[in-house]
Amino acid sequence: MTQGQEIAGIGRVKFERPPINEVAIGVYYVPVTELRAEHIGIYWDSIRKRYPICEQRFPVLIQSEGQPPAMIAEAPGEIFPLPRFWFSNNAHSILIQIQRNAFMLNWRRGSSEGYPHYEGVEKDFWQEFEGYKNFVQGIGGKLDVVQRCELTYVNFISPNAFFSSPAELGNVLPSVASLCKMHDEERKLVGLNALAAYQLNDNLLVESAIKWGKRSDTKEPVAVLELKAQGTPGDLSLIGAAAWFKAAHNGIYKLFLSLTDEEVQKQVWRPL
């Protein structure tokens, strides 16, 4: 399928049963030094009815090409660095992540939840971000000077009528077909890890990672197709970030169509 080609003709394709397992949207900005540990409990209290579960993780560090990861600035008088906080609902389908220099929202597929499509995830992200931004402004901080944006799709492609083993993965993802053809009587293909990066413009890079593995929950063997867009809006603003996400989503969408087989799209994931 050529880039931008649509299965159903005019308009963007949406699938009845897309292989999407997780979508993550994140904005990194100048660290909010006003944010301290005591503020986290106040913020959690404001969203606790919707996100009753709170966990702590190590912060995600921003790393530029050829440079070591940039450490997050500590606040004056702080004894311990502020960690990254997870806030999730009981179904664990929506996860909010905050750290001193970032706000992220993850949609994760549960056992029964249907995919709300990107528009639904993006709407939730901006609604939750607006609430957090108002909270930060209330403690004297601000969320601006955007340093990085990220949009990530994680697809779990389960064995289907087109493939049942790593050696047949090229039937679903034609770009790895040559690697799969090396499977023969002398060599048995038991694993795969293929990476590629595409520069769409000066501010937008999209990476693809194709792996063979197992689901952590069911241990089912799956092919994992992860598509990650990263970059910085040209004007470093939140308005610019909104435009960047639209371009990033479009780039990921076109790359997904180009990487996956057209018949699998039609027969397994089924265009709406």
C-alpha positions in Angstrom: 0.0 0.0 0.0 1.4 3.4 -0.9 1.8 6.1 1.7 -1.5 7.9 2.1 -3.5 5.3 0.1 -6.9 4.5 1.7 -8.7 1.2 1.8 -12.1 2.6 1.5 -11.3 5.4 -0.9 -11.7 9.0 0.4 -11.1 9.7 4.1 -9.1 8.2 6.9 -9.6 4.5 7.6 -10.8 3.4 11.0 -10.9 -0.3 11.9 -13.5 -2.3 13.6 -10.9 -4.5 15.4 -7.6 -2.5 15.4 -4.6 -4.2 17.0 -4.0 -1.2 19.2 -3.2 -2.1 22.8 -2.0 1.2 24.1 -1.8 4.9 23.1 0.4 7.4 25.0 0.4 11.1 24.6 3.0 13.2 26.5 4.2 16.8 26.8 7.6 17.7 28.3 8.2 21.3 29.4 10.5 23.4 31.5 10.6 21.9 35.0 8.0 23.3 37.4 10.2 24.0 40.5 7.2 25.2 42.4 5.8 21.7 42.4 6.7 19.8 45.6 5.8 16.5 47.2 3.1 18.1 49.4 1.3 19.4 46.3 0.9 15.9 44.8 -1.6 14.8 47.4 -3.7 18.0 46.8 -3.8 17.3 43.1 -4.6 13.6 43.6 -7.5 14.6 45.9 -9.0 16.7 43.0 -9.0 13.7 40.7 -9.3 10.8 43.2 -12.9 9.9 42.4 -11.9 9.2 38.8 -8.4 7.9 39.5 -8.3 6.2 42.9 -5.0 4.4 42.4 -1.7 6.3 42.9 1.8 4.8 42.4 5.3 6.1 42.1 7.9 5.5 39.4 11.3 6.8 38.5 11.1 9.9 36.3 11.4 9.6 32.5 14.5 11.4 31.3 14.7 13.3 28.0 17.6 12.3 25.8 18.7 14.1 22.7 20.6 12.4 19.9 24.2 12.0 20.9 23.7 13.4 24.3 23.3 11.7 27.8 19.8 11.8 29.4 19.1 15.3 30.9 18.5 15.1 34.7 15.3 16.8 36.0 16.1 19.9 38.1 15.4 19.6 41.8 13.5 22.3 43.7 15.3 24.5 46.3 15.3 22.9 49.7 14.1 19.5 48.4 15.6 16.5 50.3 14.5 13.8 47.8 14.0 14.3 44.1 10.3 14.3 43.1 9.4 10.9 41.4 7.0 10.3 38.6 3.4 9.7 39.8 0.9 7.4 38.2 -2.8 7.9 38.7 -5.2 5.3 37.2 -8.8 4.2 37.4 -9.9 0.8 38.8 -9.9 -0.8 35.3 -6.4 0.6 34.7 -7.6 1.7 31.2 -6.6 5.3 31.7 -3.3 6.3 33.3 -2.2 9.8 34.1 1.5 10.4 34.6 3.1 13.5 36.0 6.6 14.5 36.9 8.2 17.9 37.4 8.7 18.5 33.7 6.0 16.3 32.0 2.4 15.4 31.8 1.3 12.1 30.1 -1.9 10.2 29.5 -2.0 6.5 28.4 -5.0 4.7 27.2 -4.6 0.9 27.7 -6.9 -1.8 26.4 -8.6 -3.8 29.1 -10.4 -7.1 28.8 -13.7 -5.6 27.5 -13.0 -1.9 26.6 -13.2 -1.0 23.0 -10.7 1.4 21.5 -12.2 5.0 21.6 -10.0 6.0 18.6 -7.4 8.7 18.7 -9.9 11.5 18.8 -11.3 10.2 22.1 -7.8 9.7 23.7 -6.6 13.1 22.5 -9.8 14.7 24.0 -9.2 13.0 27.4 -5.5 14.2 27.3 -6.3 17.8 26.7 -9.1 17.8 29.3 -6.9 16.3 32.0 -4.0 18.5 31.0 -6.1 21.6 31.3 -7.1 20.6 34.8 -3.5 20.0 35.8 -2.3 23.2 34.2 -4.9 25.1 36.3 -3.7 23.3 39.4 0.0 24.2 38.7 -1.0 27.8 38.0 -2.7 27.8 41.4 0.6 27.0 43.2 2.5 29.7 41.3 3.9 27.6 38.4 3.2 27.4 34.7 3.4 24.8 32.0 4.9 26.4 29.0 8.1 26.4 26.9 7.5 23.0 25.5 10.7 21.0 25.1 9.3 17.8 23.6 6.1 16.0 22.5 5.6 12.3 22.2 2.9 10.2 20.7 3.2 6.4 20.9 1.1 3.5 19.6 1.7 0.0 20.8 0.0 -2.7 18.6 -0.3 -6.3 19.6 -0.8 -8.4 16.5 -2.0 -11.9 17.5 -1.7 -14.9 15.3 -4.4 -15.0 12.8 -5.3 -16.6 9.4 -2.2 -15.0 7.9 0.5 -16.0 10.4 1.0 -18.3 13.3 4.8 -18.1 13.9 7.7 -15.7 13.5 8.6 -17.3 10.1 5.2 -16.1 8.7 5.3 -12.6 10.1 6.2 -11.2 6.7 2.6 -12.0 5.7 1.4 -9.3 8.1 4.4 -7.0 8.1 5.9 -7.1 4.6 8.9 -5.0 5.6 10.4 -8.0 7.5 9.6 -10.6 4.9 13.3 -11.0 3.8 14.3 -11.8 7.4 11.4 -14.3 7.7 12.5 -16.1 4.4 15.8 -17.0 6.1 13.8 -19.5 8.2 14.5 -23.0 6.7 15.6 -26.5 7.7 18.9 -25.2 9.0 17.7 -22.1 10.6 14.6 -21.7 12.7 13.4 -18.1 13.2 12.5 -17.8 16.9 12.8 -14.1 17.5 12.7 -10.7 15.7 13.7 -7.2 16.7 13.7 -4.6 13.8 14.0 -0.9 14.2 13.7 2.0 11.8 13.4 5.8 12.1 11.8 8.2 9.6 12.3 12.0 9.6 9.0 13.6 8.5 10.1 17.2 9.0 12.6 19.1 11.1 10.3 18.8 14.1 8.9 15.3 13.7 10.6 11.9 13.9 8.7 8.7 13.7 10.3 5.4 14.9 9.0 1.9 14.3 9.9 -1.2 16.3 8.8 -4.7 15.3 9.3 -7.4 17.9 8.2 -11.0 18.4 7.3 -11.7 22.0 4.6 -12.7 24.5 1.8 -10.7 26.2 2.6 -10.1 29.9 -0.9 -10.8 30.9 -2.0 -13.9 28.9 1.5 -15.1 27.8 0.0 -15.3 24.3 2.7 -15.0 21.5 2.3 -11.8 19.6 4.0 -9.5 17.2 4.5 -6.1 18.7 4.5 -3.1 16.4 5.4 0.1 18.2 5.2 3.4 16.4 6.5 6.4 18.3 6.5 10.1 17.1 8.7 12.6 18.9 9.7 16.2 18.4 9.3 19.8 19.4 6.7 22.3 18.1 8.5 25.1 16.3 7.2 27.9 18.5 7.6 25.9 21.8 4.0 26.7 22.8 1.1 24.5 23.9 -0.9 25.7 20.8 2.0 24.6 18.7 2.0 21.3 20.6 -1.6 20.7 19.6 -0.7 21.2 15.9 2.3 18.9 16.3 0.2 16.1 17.7 -2.1 16.3 14.6 0.9 16.0 12.3 2.3 13.2 14.5 -0.9 11.2 14.4 -1.1 11.6 10.6 2.5 10.4 10.2 1.9 7.4 12.5 -1.3 6.5 10.7 0.3 6.6 7.2 3.3 4.6 8.4 1.0 1.9 10.0 -0.8 1.5 6.6 2.5 1.3 4.8 4.0 -1.3 7.2 1.0 -3.7 7.4 -0.4 -5.9 4.7 -3.5 -4.6 2.9 -5.4 -7.9 3.1 -4.8 -8.2 6.8 -6.2 -4.7 7.2 -9.3 -5.7 5.3 -9.9 -9.2 6.6 -8.6 -9.2 10.2 -8.9 -5.6 11.4 -11.8 -4.7 9.1 -12.3 -1.1 8.0 -15.4 0.6 9.3 
